Amino acid sequence: MDRSGDAGALADLIGHRLTGRTGGLYRRLADELAALIGSAELPVGARPPAERRLAEALAVSRSTVVAAYDELRARGLVESRRGSGTTVARAAGRGRSRADKRMPSGYGESLFHRITVGPGEVISLTYAVDPGLPELSAELIELASTDLPELLGHVGYHPRGLPVLRERIAEHFTGSGLPTAADEIVVTTGAHQAIALVTQMYLRNGAAVAIEQPSWPGCFDLFGAAGGRVVGVPLDDAGIRPDLLGAAFAEHQPAMLFVMPTFHNPTGRLMSAARRRQVAEMAARHGVVVVEDNAYSAWDPSGPEIPPPLAAYAPDAAEVLTIGSVSKAVWGGLRIGWIRASRPLAERLARHKALADLGSPVIDQALTARLLPRLGELTAARARVATVRKKVMGELLTERLPEWEWSAPVGGSALWIRLPDTDARVFAQVALRHGVEVVAGQAMDPTGEHNDYLRVPFAYSEQVLDDAVTRLARAWQELRRHGPGPEVPVV
């Protein structure tokens, strides 16, 4: 994926690597650009971003970028010719083996980077997950003494999922208002794999997939890797807009519709029951497969009631696949998800699952089977904690960043915040050098319609939230008063 001329894409890729290191900023920038030269991001012959544009994207002075480019010229990595501008030198690609295939950066880069490198001094607000529930320990000890001997007596390959877990998941769906049998369930390694398997099954090169706008960044990368073409459809307070969805169906004839009806990521909105029925019926009329991701399902009983899954409202002719997971509700390290589909579709998905990994880890599945009957109780407790943290976060932002605009979400774990008259990607670079990492709206909507938005999770302790907002406020003050500067110390 050659995005060498996209200053914002390069800034997202290297901005977090410029923080917390010794040496001049221009030299650090030159080092990071040098590491990319000859790769998919800066291939031989490509034109790096113009100095002014890269400076704006990184929120540094233009002189810093000029000095970095001069350093690259001195190393023989880029060359400049009158009338042709600056390009990556041919000699720069000689040291890279053809077998060295860099993972191309995507829209999920800013989210997944911190997971990859681990915690540091920077407060990372890039992902909205909680630590594991304490109930996991007791259940795991009990599982080891009671269930494990029987599990070890079997071969351990369950491409469709451990039978007892599929039974529990079916009961969970039935209790939520969607009657389900165990043979309509395929267990996956988290909701992420569930989406990947469905993508493999339905998307072909050039096929369109309709999604909510904005949406989860990872889906852009998954759909794009499969050759899919993403078509965004805006939301209103009740969910994806049916008038614009109908127009998208008619114009683009998508192979698939991907929605998050329960606590949409990143807005936290809850699709109404009437809207779920409307979307299901519309998709059936147009022959579009619906994939609903309900991984964000933690619910506070004192809040609004969650309607049954969208599949419960679908007519007989509809093809709806429903994805769920315990990773958000229980623990991110418990990588167990599932897909609910018709029996024929479940059989096809199981074949894709077998090709992928022969089946998810059996002990994790057995632990999930023990927890599922208590899932409502566990997620309700977690949701009550989230409600308190959401209130604390709102109060902190109102006090220290009164210019920022947001609406309190019904559920989920993050605020979707609009920054007035500001490119959120530029602010994210300034915030990073103040010691806090945030995800700009461009990662969740490549069309540019939400470039002035940030996703700010509140799934952290009150002390971390206080420190994070303090750093965000300092970064905002720096940007509003003086614009981006060449060096901002880490707080």
DOPATI-375364 format. One record per residue (C-alpha): x, y, z; residue number from 1. Coordinates in steps of 0.001 Angstrom, whole numbers, padded with zeros to 6 digits. Layout:
BEGIN
@X->X, Y->Y, Z->Z, nr->NUM
...
//
This chain:
BEGIN
@X->000000, Y->000000, Z->000000, nr->1
@X->001919, Y->003041, Z->-001247, nr->2
@X->000759, Y->006012, Z->000798, nr->3
@X->004158, Y->007721, Z->000629, nr->4
@X->002715, Y->011062, Z->-000392, nr->5
@X->000087, Y->011044, Z->002356, nr->6
@X->001578, Y->013183, Z->005116, nr->7
@X->-001124, Y->012199, Z->007593, nr->8
@X->-000569, Y->008477, Z->007031, nr->9
@X->003174, Y->008806, Z->007603, nr->10
@X->002569, Y->010944, Z->010694, nr->11
@X->000276, Y->008271, Z->012136, nr->12
@X->002917, Y->005641, Z->011426, nr->13
@X->005953, Y->007366, Z->012940, nr->14
@X->004606, Y->010048, Z->015317, nr->15
@X->004545, Y->007766, Z->018360, nr->16
@X->008161, Y->006775, Z->017673, nr->17
@X->009417, Y->010352, Z->018001, nr->18
@X->008491, Y->010576, Z->021683, nr->19
@X->010719, Y->009732, Z->024631, nr->20
@X->014007, Y->009349, Z->022738, nr->21
@X->017244, Y->011294, Z->023001, nr->22
@X->018732, Y->013416, Z->020230, nr->23
@X->017413, Y->016273, Z->018166, nr->24
@X->013888, Y->015948, Z->016846, nr->25
@X->015011, Y->016406, Z->013237, nr->26
@X->017495, Y->013529, Z->013597, nr->27
@X->014886, Y->011271, Z->015174, nr->28
@X->012525, Y->012093, Z->012327, nr->29
@X->015248, Y->011327, Z->009778, nr->30
@X->015945, Y->007981, Z->011473, nr->31
@X->012283, Y->006972, Z->011364, nr->32
@X->011896, Y->007967, Z->007731, nr->33
@X->015124, Y->006140, Z->006881, nr->34
@X->013728, Y->002945, Z->008436, nr->35
@X->010739, Y->003149, Z->006072, nr->36
@X->012663, Y->003967, Z->002904, nr->37
@X->012605, Y->001117, Z->000398, nr->38
@X->009506, Y->-000403, Z->002026, nr->39
@X->005855, Y->-000318, Z->001022, nr->40
@X->005424, Y->003033, Z->002769, nr->41
@X->008346, Y->004814, Z->001029, nr->42
@X->009283, Y->002718, Z->-002006, nr->43
@X->012123, Y->003555, Z->-004383, nr->44
@X->011138, Y->006397, Z->-006687, nr->45
@X->008293, Y->007605, Z->-004461, nr->46
@X->007898, Y->011251, Z->-003537, nr->47
@X->007863, Y->011827, Z->000238, nr->48
@X->005323, Y->014369, Z->001459, nr->49
@X->006110, Y->018031, Z->000930, nr->50
@X->008010, Y->019544, Z->003846, nr->51
@X->005190, Y->021888, Z->004839, nr->52
@X->002530, Y->019145, Z->004736, nr->53
@X->004567, Y->016683, Z->006789, nr->54
@X->005370, Y->019431, Z->009319, nr->55
@X->001661, Y->020204, Z->009679, nr->56
@X->000755, Y->016528, Z->010046, nr->57
@X->003422, Y->015924, Z->012704, nr->58
@X->002727, Y->019249, Z->014449, nr->59
@X->006372, Y->020300, Z->014250, nr->60
@X->008068, Y->023293, Z->012651, nr->61
@X->008847, Y->023208, Z->008948, nr->62
@X->012526, Y->023748, Z->009759, nr->63
@X->012524, Y->020365, Z->011585, nr->64
@X->011325, Y->018547, Z->008467, nr->65
@X->013708, Y->020505, Z->006218, nr->66
@X->016616, Y->019454, Z->008446, nr->67
@X->015417, Y->015814, Z->008441, nr->68
@X->015206, Y->015753, Z->004643, nr->69
@X->018687, Y->017313, Z->004434, nr->70
@X->019950, Y->014508, Z->006660, nr->71
@X->018372, Y->011892, Z->004381, nr->72
@X->020040, Y->013508, Z->001362, nr->73
@X->023379, Y->013373, Z->003150, nr->74
@X->022867, Y->009639, Z->003734, nr->75
@X->022059, Y->009124, Z->000058, nr->76
@X->018526, Y->007912, Z->000806, nr->77
@X->016673, Y->010656, Z->-001076, nr->78
@X->017656, Y->012872, Z->-003963, nr->79
@X->016388, Y->016204, Z->-005238, nr->80
@X->016469, Y->017514, Z->-008776, nr->81
@X->015402, Y->020898, Z->-010025, nr->82
@X->011867, Y->020667, Z->-011350, nr->83
@X->011383, Y->017074, Z->-010114, nr->84
@X->011242, Y->017558, Z->-006364, nr->85
@X->012481, Y->015012, Z->-003808, nr->86
@X->012277, Y->011267, Z->-004437, nr->87
@X->013508, Y->008116, Z->-002697, nr->88
@X->016883, Y->007261, Z->-004239, nr->89
@X->017276, Y->004014, Z->-006169, nr->90
@X->020284, Y->003081, Z->-004090, nr->91
@X->018112, Y->003224, Z->-000958, nr->92
@X->016340, Y->-000022, Z->-001825, nr->93
@X->019430, Y->-002172, Z->-002331, nr->94
@X->019852, Y->-003171, Z->001268, nr->95
@X->016332, Y->-004542, Z->001667, nr->96
@X->015756, Y->-008183, Z->000775, nr->97
@X->012896, Y->-008946, Z->-001563, nr->98
@X->011717, Y->-011427, Z->001045, nr->99
@X->011445, Y->-008616, Z->003612, nr->100
@X->007791, Y->-007713, Z->003169, nr->101
@X->006757, Y->-005013, Z->005644, nr->102
@X->003248, Y->-005199, Z->006960, nr->103
@X->001528, Y->-002286, Z->005204, nr->104
@X->000107, Y->000308, Z->007526, nr->105
@X->-003643, Y->000665, Z->007688, nr->106
@X->-006363, Y->002578, Z->009458, nr->107
@X->-005943, Y->000441, Z->012594, nr->108
@X->-002248, Y->001335, Z->012938, nr->109
@X->-002791, Y->003962, Z->015632, nr->110
@X->-004975, Y->001575, Z->017623, nr->111
@X->-002834, Y->-001539, Z->017348, nr->112
@X->000593, Y->000042, Z->017826, nr->113
@X->000325, Y->000410, Z->021604, nr->114
@X->-000950, Y->-003159, Z->021978, nr->115
@X->002131, Y->-004331, Z->020073, nr->116
@X->004819, Y->-002325, Z->021882, nr->117
@X->003301, Y->-002549, Z->025360, nr->118
@X->002855, Y->000089, Z->028061, nr->119
@X->005250, Y->002967, Z->028539, nr->120
@X->005394, Y->006398, Z->030122, nr->121
@X->002824, Y->007677, Z->027658, nr->122
@X->-000800, Y->007325, Z->028780, nr->123
@X->-002343, Y->005458, Z->025878, nr->124
@X->-006007, Y->006075, Z->025181, nr->125
@X->-005898, Y->004038, Z->021992, nr->126
@X->-008013, Y->001102, Z->023117, nr->127
@X->-011107, Y->000863, Z->025280, nr->128
@X->-010733, Y->-002310, Z->027304, nr->129
@X->-010795, Y->-003188, Z->030997, nr->130
@X->-008581, Y->-005547, Z->033017, nr->131
@X->-009849, Y->-009094, Z->033489, nr->132
@X->-012680, Y->-009723, Z->035903, nr->133
@X->-011545, Y->-011219, Z->039239, nr->134
@X->-014077, Y->-014048, Z->038835, nr->135
@X->-011806, Y->-015528, Z->036163, nr->136
@X->-009288, Y->-016782, Z->038731, nr->137
@X->-011749, Y->-018846, Z->040751, nr->138
@X->-013374, Y->-020297, Z->037632, nr->139
@X->-010000, Y->-021263, Z->036160, nr->140
@X->-008948, Y->-023046, Z->039363, nr->141
@X->-012262, Y->-024894, Z->039478, nr->142
@X->-011960, Y->-025815, Z->035792, nr->143
@X->-008488, Y->-027305, Z->036344, nr->144
@X->-009731, Y->-029613, Z->039077, nr->145
@X->-013050, Y->-030683, Z->037556, nr->146
@X->-013203, Y->-030254, Z->033761, nr->147
@X->-009602, Y->-030544, Z->032636, nr->148
@X->-009171, Y->-034336, Z->033021, nr->149
@X->-012120, Y->-034976, Z->030703, nr->150
@X->-010946, Y->-032345, Z->028201, nr->151
@X->-007519, Y->-033991, Z->028039, nr->152
@X->-009148, Y->-037286, Z->027146, nr->153
@X->-010167, Y->-035909, Z->023728, nr->154
@X->-008047, Y->-034943, Z->020726, nr->155
@X->-008671, Y->-031206, Z->021316, nr->156
@X->-009658, Y->-030135, Z->017774, nr->157
@X->-013094, Y->-028505, Z->017641, nr->158
@X->-013359, Y->-026355, Z->014470, nr->159
@X->-017006, Y->-025537, Z->015194, nr->160
@X->-016321, Y->-025038, Z->018867, nr->161
@X->-016470, Y->-027065, Z->022079, nr->162
@X->-019972, Y->-028621, Z->022182, nr->163
@X->-020767, Y->-027424, Z->025703, nr->164
@X->-019760, Y->-023877, Z->024779, nr->165
@X->-021928, Y->-023883, Z->021648, nr->166
@X->-024847, Y->-025013, Z->023808, nr->167
@X->-024255, Y->-022172, Z->026269, nr->168
@X->-023939, Y->-019597, Z->023491, nr->169
@X->-027178, Y->-020835, Z->021940, nr->170
@X->-028898, Y->-020488, Z->025320, nr->171
@X->-027465, Y->-016983, Z->025662, nr->172
@X->-028916, Y->-015956, Z->022271, nr->173
@X->-032262, Y->-017546, Z->023057, nr->174
@X->-032420, Y->-015643, Z->026320, nr->175
@X->-031739, Y->-012383, Z->024473, nr->176
@X->-034771, Y->-012880, Z->022217, nr->177
@X->-033157, Y->-014742, Z->019296, nr->178
@X->-034021, Y->-018487, Z->019396, nr->179
@X->-030852, Y->-020398, Z->018520, nr->180
@X->-029645, Y->-024010, Z->018332, nr->181
@X->-026093, Y->-025190, Z->019033, nr->182
@X->-025527, Y->-026209, Z->015402, nr->183
@X->-026092, Y->-022572, Z->014380, nr->184
@X->-022962, Y->-021518, Z->016313, nr->185
@X->-019301, Y->-021413, Z->015266, nr->186
@X->-016779, Y->-020484, Z->017969, nr->187
@X->-013927, Y->-018167, Z->016911, nr->188
@X->-010765, Y->-016721, Z->018405, nr->189
@X->-012381, Y->-013435, Z->019346, nr->190
@X->-014764, Y->-011222, Z->017382, nr->191
@X->-011863, Y->-010063, Z->015217, nr->192
@X->-011427, Y->-013541, Z->013750, nr->193
@X->-015187, Y->-013853, Z->013330, nr->194
@X->-015209, Y->-010748, Z->011120, nr->195
@X->-012164, Y->-012023, Z->009223, nr->196
@X->-013824, Y->-015392, Z->008506, nr->197
@X->-017017, Y->-013756, Z->007287, nr->198
@X->-014958, Y->-011421, Z->005114, nr->199
@X->-013150, Y->-014371, Z->003527, nr->200
@X->-016451, Y->-016024, Z->002773, nr->201
@X->-018299, Y->-013082, Z->001209, nr->202
@X->-015905, Y->-010496, Z->-000199, nr->203
@X->-014220, Y->-010720, Z->-003576, nr->204
@X->-012014, Y->-008223, Z->-005384, nr->205
@X->-014002, Y->-005101, Z->-006120, nr->206
@X->-017053, Y->-006143, Z->-004080, nr->207
@X->-018650, Y->-003353, Z->-002076, nr->208
@X->-019332, Y->-003596, Z->001643, nr->209
@X->-021600, Y->-001035, Z->003305, nr->210
@X->-020638, Y->000101, Z->006789, nr->211
@X->-021660, Y->002696, Z->009326, nr->212
@X->-019801, Y->005996, Z->009060, nr->213
@X->-017749, Y->006289, Z->011277, nr->214
@X->-016799, Y->002708, Z->012109, nr->215
@X->-014222, Y->000457, Z->013790, nr->216
@X->-010793, Y->001042, Z->012140, nr->217
@X->-009894, Y->-002633, Z->011917, nr->218
@X->-012750, Y->-003345, Z->009536, nr->219
@X->-011278, Y->-001045, Z->006870, nr->220
@X->-008074, Y->-003058, Z->006898, nr->221
@X->-009848, Y->-006441, Z->006911, nr->222
@X->-012199, Y->-005523, Z->004085, nr->223
@X->-009462, Y->-003822, Z->002084, nr->224
@X->-007124, Y->-006809, Z->002401, nr->225
@X->-009880, Y->-008988, Z->000904, nr->226
@X->-010226, Y->-006629, Z->-002047, nr->227
@X->-013449, Y->-005097, Z->-000762, nr->228
@X->-014589, Y->-001557, Z->-001463, nr->229
@X->-015998, Y->000252, Z->001583, nr->230
@X->-019140, Y->002393, Z->001265, nr->231
@X->-019908, Y->004509, Z->004345, nr->232
@X->-023454, Y->005311, Z->005462, nr->233
@X->-023946, Y->008004, Z->008160, nr->234
@X->-025761, Y->007485, Z->011470, nr->235
@X->-028479, Y->009270, Z->013380, nr->236
@X->-029520, Y->008764, Z->016992, nr->237
@X->-031399, Y->005522, Z->016151, nr->238
@X->-028581, Y->003921, Z->014128, nr->239
@X->-027588, Y->003718, Z->010487, nr->240
@X->-029801, Y->005993, Z->008358, nr->241
@X->-032240, Y->003901, Z->006304, nr->242
@X->-032735, Y->006535, Z->003582, nr->243
@X->-029025, Y->006709, Z->002848, nr->244
@X->-028641, Y->002952, Z->003285, nr->245
@X->-031291, Y->002330, Z->000638, nr->246
@X->-029489, Y->004681, Z->-001732, nr->247
@X->-026185, Y->002885, Z->-001076, nr->248
@X->-027813, Y->-000502, Z->-001750, nr->249
@X->-029249, Y->000751, Z->-005042, nr->250
@X->-026084, Y->002475, Z->-006256, nr->251
@X->-023336, Y->000123, Z->-005089, nr->252
@X->-025118, Y->-003260, Z->-004778, nr->253
@X->-022897, Y->-004317, Z->-001867, nr->254
@X->-022186, Y->-007950, Z->-001094, nr->255
@X->-022379, Y->-007267, Z->002638, nr->256
@X->-023588, Y->-004778, Z->005257, nr->257
@X->-021487, Y->-004555, Z->008433, nr->258
@X->-023132, Y->-002850, Z->011431, nr->259
@X->-022641, Y->-002563, Z->015189, nr->260
@X->-026213, Y->-002115, Z->016452, nr->261
@X->-025443, Y->-002496, Z->020166, nr->262
@X->-023219, Y->000303, Z->021486, nr->263
@X->-021682, Y->001261, Z->018185, nr->264
@X->-017937, Y->001856, Z->018120, nr->265
@X->-016943, Y->004710, Z->018326, nr->266
@X->-020165, Y->006657, Z->019022, nr->267
@X->-021687, Y->004335, Z->021668, nr->268
@X->-025150, Y->004612, Z->020055, nr->269
@X->-027803, Y->001923, Z->020425, nr->270
@X->-029779, Y->001021, Z->017307, nr->271
@X->-033500, Y->001052, Z->018098, nr->272
@X->-035697, Y->-002014, Z->017659, nr->273
@X->-037651, Y->-000319, Z->014879, nr->274
@X->-034442, Y->000556, Z->013044, nr->275
@X->-033156, Y->-003022, Z->013382, nr->276
@X->-036309, Y->-004333, Z->011753, nr->277
@X->-036131, Y->-001709, Z->009016, nr->278
@X->-032490, Y->-002502, Z->008207, nr->279
@X->-033096, Y->-006274, Z->008183, nr->280
@X->-036090, Y->-005990, Z->005858, nr->281
@X->-034287, Y->-003573, Z->003537, nr->282
@X->-031251, Y->-005871, Z->003281, nr->283
@X->-033484, Y->-008841, Z->002518, nr->284
@X->-035210, Y->-006949, Z->-000308, nr->285
@X->-031862, Y->-006053, Z->-001863, nr->286
@X->-030302, Y->-009485, Z->-001294, nr->287
@X->-027515, Y->-008072, Z->000919, nr->288
@X->-025907, Y->-010206, Z->003626, nr->289
@X->-025993, Y->-008507, Z->007056, nr->290
@X->-023158, Y->-008974, Z->009544, nr->291
@X->-023891, Y->-007531, Z->012976, nr->292
@X->-021118, Y->-007184, Z->015553, nr->293
@X->-022454, Y->-007027, Z->019110, nr->294
@X->-019124, Y->-007436, Z->020911, nr->295
@X->-019752, Y->-004255, Z->022959, nr->296
@X->-022646, Y->-005680, Z->024931, nr->297
@X->-021980, Y->-004663, Z->028558, nr->298
@X->-025245, Y->-003230, Z->029820, nr->299
@X->-026239, Y->-001312, Z->032929, nr->300
@X->-029714, Y->-002533, Z->034049, nr->301
@X->-030518, Y->001056, Z->035068, nr->302
@X->-030018, Y->002185, Z->031460, nr->303
@X->-032178, Y->001696, Z->028359, nr->304
@X->-033199, Y->-001836, Z->027454, nr->305
@X->-031170, Y->-003519, Z->024711, nr->306
@X->-033342, Y->-004871, Z->021873, nr->307
@X->-032766, Y->-008429, Z->020631, nr->308
@X->-030082, Y->-008840, Z->017955, nr->309
@X->-030924, Y->-007543, Z->014504, nr->310
@X->-031278, Y->-011142, Z->013294, nr->311
@X->-034395, Y->-011500, Z->015465, nr->312
@X->-036190, Y->-008980, Z->013230, nr->313
@X->-035075, Y->-010445, Z->009912, nr->314
@X->-037593, Y->-011997, Z->007487, nr->315
@X->-037086, Y->-015616, Z->006461, nr->316
@X->-035358, Y->-014633, Z->003210, nr->317
@X->-032703, Y->-012574, Z->004989, nr->318
@X->-029137, Y->-013749, Z->005490, nr->319
@X->-027926, Y->-012373, Z->008836, nr->320
@X->-024811, Y->-013382, Z->010763, nr->321
@X->-024478, Y->-012260, Z->014389, nr->322
@X->-021083, Y->-011899, Z->016056, nr->323
@X->-020433, Y->-011833, Z->019788, nr->324
@X->-017503, Y->-012122, Z->022171, nr->325
@X->-016463, Y->-012204, Z->025823, nr->326
@X->-013255, Y->-010245, Z->025195, nr->327
@X->-014815, Y->-006843, Z->025891, nr->328
@X->-017176, Y->-007984, Z->028630, nr->329
@X->-014858, Y->-010289, Z->030608, nr->330
@X->-011221, Y->-009896, Z->029545, nr->331
@X->-009343, Y->-008995, Z->026358, nr->332
@X->-007012, Y->-011940, Z->026970, nr->333
@X->-009897, Y->-014411, Z->026810, nr->334
@X->-009911, Y->-014601, Z->023013, nr->335
@X->-013254, Y->-016312, Z->022523, nr->336
@X->-015915, Y->-015068, Z->020143, nr->337
@X->-018647, Y->-016620, Z->018039, nr->338
@X->-020818, Y->-016348, Z->014963, nr->339
@X->-024497, Y->-017215, Z->014920, nr->340
@X->-025777, Y->-018145, Z->011447, nr->341
@X->-028156, Y->-020542, Z->009699, nr->342
@X->-027075, Y->-024181, Z->009765, nr->343
@X->-025787, Y->-024225, Z->006134, nr->344
@X->-023837, Y->-021008, Z->006693, nr->345
@X->-022456, Y->-022294, Z->010008, nr->346
@X->-021136, Y->-025385, Z->008211, nr->347
@X->-019369, Y->-023227, Z->005602, nr->348
@X->-017918, Y->-020976, Z->008298, nr->349
@X->-016662, Y->-024035, Z->010194, nr->350
@X->-014686, Y->-025101, Z->007119, nr->351
@X->-013078, Y->-021648, Z->006952, nr->352
@X->-012350, Y->-021872, Z->010669, nr->353
@X->-010707, Y->-025300, Z->010267, nr->354
@X->-008431, Y->-023917, Z->007565, nr->355
@X->-007497, Y->-020980, Z->009792, nr->356
@X->-006450, Y->-022799, Z->012979, nr->357
@X->-008344, Y->-026115, Z->013456, nr->358
@X->-010207, Y->-024592, Z->016381, nr->359
@X->-009838, Y->-022067, Z->019188, nr->360
@X->-007973, Y->-022984, Z->022407, nr->361
@X->-009995, Y->-025606, Z->024266, nr->362
@X->-009239, Y->-024447, Z->027816, nr->363
@X->-010300, Y->-020905, Z->026933, nr->364
@X->-013507, Y->-022296, Z->025477, nr->365
@X->-014193, Y->-024388, Z->028580, nr->366
@X->-013606, Y->-021359, Z->030812, nr->367
@X->-015984, Y->-019298, Z->028688, nr->368
@X->-018615, Y->-022038, Z->028928, nr->369
@X->-018455, Y->-021787, Z->032717, nr->370
@X->-018801, Y->-017995, Z->032617, nr->371
@X->-021588, Y->-017620, Z->030050, nr->372
@X->-024512, Y->-018402, Z->032383, nr->373
@X->-023308, Y->-015472, Z->034531, nr->374
@X->-022501, Y->-013154, Z->031623, nr->375
@X->-025454, Y->-010839, Z->032249, nr->376
@X->-024505, Y->-010431, Z->035898, nr->377
@X->-020807, Y->-009894, Z->035124, nr->378
@X->-021332, Y->-007391, Z->032337, nr->379
@X->-023891, Y->-005455, Z->034361, nr->380
@X->-021324, Y->-005004, Z->037133, nr->381
@X->-018739, Y->-003867, Z->034603, nr->382
@X->-021219, Y->-001484, Z->032987, nr->383
@X->-021980, Y->000156, Z->036337, nr->384
@X->-018265, Y->000878, Z->036798, nr->385
@X->-018119, Y->002257, Z->033249, nr->386
@X->-021070, Y->004542, Z->033980, nr->387
@X->-019216, Y->006054, Z->036950, nr->388
@X->-016048, Y->006539, Z->034892, nr->389
@X->-018009, Y->008079, Z->032051, nr->390
@X->-019437, Y->010619, Z->034487, nr->391
@X->-015980, Y->011394, Z->035898, nr->392
@X->-014533, Y->011809, Z->032415, nr->393
@X->-017363, Y->014116, Z->031405, nr->394
@X->-016854, Y->016304, Z->034457, nr->395
@X->-013095, Y->016529, Z->033854, nr->396
@X->-013562, Y->017496, Z->030217, nr->397
@X->-016267, Y->020039, Z->031024, nr->398
@X->-013999, Y->021692, Z->033588, nr->399
@X->-010676, Y->021649, Z->031677, nr->400
@X->-011669, Y->021469, Z->028007, nr->401
@X->-014998, Y->023300, Z->027780, nr->402
@X->-014588, Y->023957, Z->024046, nr->403
@X->-014756, Y->020256, Z->023206, nr->404
@X->-018139, Y->018902, Z->022101, nr->405
@X->-019633, Y->015473, Z->022729, nr->406
@X->-022840, Y->013673, Z->023643, nr->407
@X->-022838, Y->011148, Z->026471, nr->408
@X->-023048, Y->007690, Z->024838, nr->409
@X->-025678, Y->005143, Z->025847, nr->410
@X->-023052, Y->002398, Z->026141, nr->411
@X->-019596, Y->001368, Z->025090, nr->412
@X->-016341, Y->002552, Z->026626, nr->413
@X->-015437, Y->005822, Z->024881, nr->414
@X->-016507, Y->009364, Z->024115, nr->415
@X->-016720, Y->010546, Z->020508, nr->416
@X->-015502, Y->014134, Z->020786, nr->417
@X->-015488, Y->016944, Z->018234, nr->418
@X->-012614, Y->019429, Z->018348, nr->419
@X->-013792, Y->022824, Z->017064, nr->420
@X->-011880, Y->024110, Z->014018, nr->421
@X->-009065, Y->021601, Z->014505, nr->422
@X->-007600, Y->018676, Z->012576, nr->423
@X->-007624, Y->015898, Z->015176, nr->424
@X->-004616, Y->014179, Z->013594, nr->425
@X->-002516, Y->017291, Z->014176, nr->426
@X->-003767, Y->017588, Z->017745, nr->427
@X->-002957, Y->013904, Z->018312, nr->428
@X->000694, Y->014585, Z->017452, nr->429
@X->000859, Y->017495, Z->019929, nr->430
@X->-000905, Y->015397, Z->022590, nr->431
@X->001588, Y->012586, Z->022070, nr->432
@X->004470, Y->014899, Z->022935, nr->433
@X->002575, Y->015903, Z->026054, nr->434
@X->002509, Y->012248, Z->027076, nr->435
@X->-000952, Y->011045, Z->026026, nr->436
@X->-001845, Y->008968, Z->022971, nr->437
@X->-005240, Y->009365, Z->021297, nr->438
@X->-006870, Y->008152, Z->018086, nr->439
@X->-008072, Y->010730, Z->015590, nr->440
@X->-011353, Y->010367, Z->013737, nr->441
@X->-009663, Y->009846, Z->010377, nr->442
@X->-008805, Y->006302, Z->011485, nr->443
@X->-012531, Y->005607, Z->011802, nr->444
@X->-013691, Y->007424, Z->008695, nr->445
@X->-011243, Y->007686, Z->005776, nr->446
@X->-013668, Y->009951, Z->003867, nr->447
@X->-012543, Y->012941, Z->005931, nr->448
@X->-016027, Y->013654, Z->007312, nr->449
@X->-014824, Y->013138, Z->010905, nr->450
@X->-011303, Y->014572, Z->010763, nr->451
@X->-012183, Y->016909, Z->013628, nr->452
@X->-013141, Y->014063, Z->016000, nr->453
@X->-011275, Y->012057, Z->018647, nr->454
@X->-012223, Y->008765, Z->020258, nr->455
@X->-011357, Y->009102, Z->023959, nr->456
@X->-011948, Y->005942, Z->026053, nr->457
@X->-012893, Y->006192, Z->029715, nr->458
@X->-012110, Y->002545, Z->030614, nr->459
@X->-009371, Y->003552, Z->033056, nr->460
@X->-009041, Y->004339, Z->036744, nr->461
@X->-010134, Y->007779, Z->037905, nr->462
@X->-006495, Y->008751, Z->038577, nr->463
@X->-005445, Y->007823, Z->035038, nr->464
@X->-008406, Y->009735, Z->033604, nr->465
@X->-007452, Y->012795, Z->035671, nr->466
@X->-003828, Y->012654, Z->034499, nr->467
@X->-004851, Y->012061, Z->030888, nr->468
@X->-007233, Y->015008, Z->030761, nr->469
@X->-004602, Y->017232, Z->032383, nr->470
@X->-002159, Y->016333, Z->029595, nr->471
@X->-004815, Y->016745, Z->026911, nr->472
@X->-005669, Y->020191, Z->028265, nr->473
@X->-002012, Y->021248, Z->028167, nr->474
@X->-001668, Y->019992, Z->024602, nr->475
@X->-004838, Y->021820, Z->023579, nr->476
@X->-003619, Y->025027, Z->025176, nr->477
@X->-000281, Y->024689, Z->023360, nr->478
@X->-001932, Y->024117, Z->019999, nr->479
@X->-004547, Y->026885, Z->020356, nr->480
@X->-002142, Y->029547, Z->021638, nr->481
@X->000981, Y->028920, Z->019629, nr->482
@X->000225, Y->026323, Z->016966, nr->483
@X->002441, Y->023254, Z->016583, nr->484
@X->005954, Y->023738, Z->017847, nr->485
@X->009247, Y->021999, Z->017081, nr->486
@X->009737, Y->020478, Z->020516, nr->487
@X->007171, Y->019872, Z->023258, nr->488
@X->008460, Y->018118, Z->026393, nr->489
@X->006846, Y->014934, Z->027624, nr->490
@X->004914, Y->015609, Z->030815, nr->491
//
